[in-house]
Amino acid sequence: MATENEQGDCPDDLESVEEEEVDGSKQLDFPNVYAALQSQRNAAMLALLPTSVKRRIKALKRIQLEATNIEAKFFKEVHNLECKYHKLYQPLYEKRNTIVSGQYEPTDEESQWSSDDESDLPEAIKEKINLDDSKKETEPKDEKGVPDFWLTIFRNVSLLSEMVQPHDVPILKHLTDIKIICKEDPMKFILEFHFSTNEYFTNNVLTKEYDMKCAPEDDDPFSFEGPEIFKCAGCIINWNKGKNVTVKTVKKKQKHKSRGVIRTITKTVQNDSFFNFFSPPTIPDDAKEEEVDEDLRNLLTTDFEIGHYIRERIVPRAVLFFTGEACEDEDDFEEEEEEDDEEDDGDSDDKEVATKVNKDQNCKQQ
């Protein structure tokens, strides 16, 4: 039979065990710590292997390096193929621009398109839409093209809308087109933002250039996963006087300690704006990995993702982002991913699951 002291000791023992378990689970919340421990365990395991086996593993790694080099060559050829086909897309993008800008009015035949959304509508609503359309045909045709085409896209895509401030909107109303220039050697792409004449700056085109690399690193060749952006450069915006939205003037009052005289000083500081996109931070070419500030690296990583997204998604599917259809497709894709993740959670607790971050950003519905 347990004594009173023994009964009192039991909960303490249990509590200490629970605390140890909690501490152990917390340790797994730190990916870097876990990865380091895993690496040490793997290194220890390899160190215990017989010399003959180690020798064979080295030979296998040489084979793996050859395969990685072939993979890099494959990705380079894919990039060159993308550049080749990009030239075939250009006439279509140019025609799109003429319609958006109002330079060209599509014919009735060119405007025929059966919308799945409209086919699902009740007949009463369809009749009202047709009636409204017939009324519009009798109205004066003052509106040209598709007003605020690119601004609407910016508002629909959360990755871009987060960058746009209220003072950016009047300027982005002058954005007439976004073009892509694809370069094969050296591997890079350039985004061109075309603007109509406006009161804010004198540039007709603002550019953002992204340099890419497609080769395994000498010190870590097996981390290679394909082409990656490693550097970007913006352009100088020739702002008209008093129209630079990337800076703001702050006034501060200072009081002299002994004389009590108060003076007002003005200071120019950076202002949040989409147009800071054209003045990205830079990392010196000779900077070592460990010397780069983490915040700076995060800023550049986000910038690279935005540039890649504009090139791969926004420009090729602009009209679908304007209507919001592309946003719905990506929302559906992310919902499917979440459902898959929930199913994975039901597996054994001993199973270690590596999660992949989806870089395609959500879109906002109109």
N, C-alpha and C positions, 0 to 999 in steps of 0.2 A: 504494500500500500504506500502511496507516495506521501511524503511529509509535506508540510506547508511550504517549507523552504524549497523543496524540490519542485513543487507546483509553481512557485514563483520564478524559479530559474528557467523553466521550460519556455515561457514566452520570450524571455531575453534571448535564449539560444535561437529561437525561430526568427526573431527580429533581426539578429545579426546575419543569419543565412539569407533572409530576404534582402537585406541591404547589400550583401555581396552580389546577389543576383541582379539587383537593379544597377549596381555599379558596372557589372559585366555587360549589361544591355546598353548602358550609356556609351560604353567604349565602342560598340559597333555603330554608334551614330556618327562617328568621325571617320569618314572614308579614307582620309590620308593616313590616319593611324593604323587602320585596318590593313590598308594596302602595304604599308611598311612592314607590318608584322607578317603578312602573307608572303612578301618578297623575301624576308629573312628565313621563313620556314622553307620556301622553295630552294633558296641558296644552300641551306643546311642539308636538305635532301639530296641535292646534286653533289654536294661535297662528299657524301657518304658512298656515292656510286663507285664501282670499280674503275680503274684507269682506262681499261679497254672500252667500257661503256661511255665514259666521258669523251673519249676520242671519237666515237661514232656519233655522239650528239653534236659535236663540233662540225662534223661532216654534214649532218642534217641541217645545221644552221646555215652552212654555206649554200646548200641547195635552196633553202628558204629565201636567202638573200637574192639568189638568181631569179626566183619566182617573183619576188617583190620588185626587182628591176624590170621584169617583163610587164608586171602590172602597171608600173609607172609609164612605160612606153604605151601601153594600151590607153591609159587616161589622156596622154598627150594627143594621141590620134583621135580620140573622142572629141577633145577640145577643138582640134583642127577641123573635124567634121562639123561641129557646131558652128564654127566660123563660116564654113562653106555654105551651110544651109541658112545661116543668118542673112546672107546676101539674097537668098531666094525669098525670104520673108519681107525684105525691104519694100518692094513695090506695094505689098498689101498694107504695110504700116503707113506708107506715104498716102495711099488712097484713104485709109482711115483718118489721117490727119486732115485731108482736104474736106472730108465730110464733117468732122468735128469743128473745124474752123469756119465752115460755111462757104468755102471756095467752090465746092461741088455739091449739087443736089442730086441724090440718088434717084434713079428712075423707079416707076411702079414695080417693074420686074425685080430690080435690085432690092427693093424694100419688102418683098414678100418673105414673111417668116412666121411659121406657125408656132406660137408659144404654148408650151405644155401647161403653164400656169393659167392661161386664158381658156384653154380647152376644158379645164376642170371647173370653171366658174358656172354658176346657175345661169339659165337662159335670160332671166330678167336683168341680171347685171351685165351680161354680154350686150343686150339691146341698148342699155344705158351707155355703155362704152362706145358702141357704134354711133349712137345719137350725138354724144359729146364730140366724137371725131368728125362727124359731118358738120357740126357747128363750127369747129375749129377751122375747117376748110374754107368757110366763108369769112373768117377773121383776117385782118391785114397780116401779111407775112413779114413782120418786122424782125422777128427773131431769126438769127442766122446760126447754122450749125447746131452744136449741142452745148449750151451754156454751162460754164463751170464744170466741164468734163473731168479734168484732172483734179480740181479741187474736191469734187465729190468723191473721187477715188481715194484721195488722201483722208477724207473724213470717214470713209467706210472701213478703211484698213487701220486697225488699232495701232499697229507698229508705226505707222506714219502719223496718225491723228494725235498720238501722244507727243509728237515733236512740234506740232503746229500750235502756235499761240494765237490769240485773237488779233494781235497786230500783224500776223503773217497773212491772214486771210485776204485782205485787199490786194496784196502782192501776188498771191497764188492764183487770184482770178485772172492774172495776165499769163499764167503758164499755159502755153499752147501745145506743147508736145514734149515727150521724153524719148530720146533716141539712144540706141546702144551701138557702140563701135567695138568690134571684136578683133583682137590682135593675136596672131599665132606665135610669133617669135620676136621679142620675148612675150610670154603668155600674160595677157592682161585684157581688161575691158574698160571702156570709158562710158560713163553716163553723161548725156548731154540734156540739159534742161533748157528748153527754148521758151523765151518770153516775148510777148508783144511790147511795143513801146510803152513805157510807164514813167511815173513821176519819181520812182524810188531809186533806180539805178540805170546806168547807161548800157550795161551789158545786154546783148541780145541772147547770149548763150552762157550758162553757167555749167562748169564741168566738174566731174568727180572721177578720178582715175584709180583703178584697183590693180595692183601688181600681184601676180599669182606665181606659185612654184609647184612643180610636180616632180619631185625627186626625193628618195628616202634620205633622211638625215644620217650623216656619217656616224654620229655617236648614239643614234637610236633608230636604226633603219626599219625595225619591225613595227614601229608606231605609224608608219605610212598608211594612209587610208584614201589617198587620192589628191587631186589638186586642192590647194588652199590659198586663200588670200593672206598675204603677209605684210602688205604695205598699201597705203592709200594717200592720195594727194588731192587737195581741193583747188580752188582758184581764187583770184582776187576779185571781190565785188566792188565795182566803182559806184559807191553810193552817192546820191545827190545830197547836198548839204541839208542836214537836219532830218534825213530820211533813213538813217542806219538803224534798223530795228534790233541789231545784235548787241547794241550797247545802250546804256541809259545813264543819265546824269543824276548823281545823288548829292544833295546839299546837307552839310553838317555844320552845326554851330560849335565853336570852340571858345572857352572862357579863359582868359589869362589868369594864372594863379595869384599873382601879386597885385596887378593893376585892376583886375576885374573887367577888363575890356573884352567884349564879345565880338567875334568875327565869324563870318560865314564863308566856308570853303566849298567848292564844287569838285566832285570827283567822278570820273567816268569809269563805270564797271560793266562787266559782261552781262548781257540780258538774255534770258531764255528765248530761243527762236529756232525755227526750222532751218534758217539760213546759216546757223552755226555748223550745219552739215558740211558746208564748203570750206570750213577751217578746222579740219580734224587734228587731234594731237599727233605728235610724231615721236618715234623712238629712234635714237641714233643708231646707225648701221653697226657700229662697233660695240654697242651696249650688250652686256652679258645678260643671260636669262634672269639670274638672281638679282641683278641691279635694277630691273624694270619695276616700277611701282605697280602694285596690284590694281589700284583704282584706274590707273592709266591703261593697263592691259584690258581691263573690263570695258572701258570706254571704246577702245579700238575693236574689241571683239563684237560689241554691239553694232558699231559702225560697219564692220565687215558683213554682219548678218543683214543689215538694212540694204547695203549695196547689192549683195547677192540676191536678196528677195525681190528688189526692184527689177533686176536683170532677168531672173528666172520665172517670176510670177506676174508682177504688175504689168510690165510692158507687153509681154506676149498675150495676156488675157485682159487687157484694159477694160473692154466693154463689159465683161462679166463682173469685174470689180465695181464698175459704175452702177450696174443694175443690182448688185448684191448677190448674184447667183454664185460667184466664185467664193464668196464669204460663207454661204450656206454649205457648199461642198466641203470646205475646210472644217466647218463646225461639225458636220457629220463625221468626217474622218477622225477628228479628235474625240468625239463621243465613242466611236468604235474602239479607239485605243484605250479609253478609260474603262470600258466594259471588259476588255481583254485583261487589263491590270487587275480588276476585281476578281476575275476568274483565277488568275495566277496566285492571288492572296490565299485562295483556298487550298493550295498545295501544301506539302509537308513543310514544317517550320525549319527543317534542316536545310532546305533548298535555298541557295543564295541566288537572288535575282538581280541582274544588272539592268538598270533603267537607262533608257536612251532619251535625251532631251530632244523634243521636236522643235526645230528652229523656225518652222513656218508659223507665223503669228496669226492670232485670231483676227477676225474682221468684225466690224460693227454693222449691224443691220440698219438700213435706211429708216 
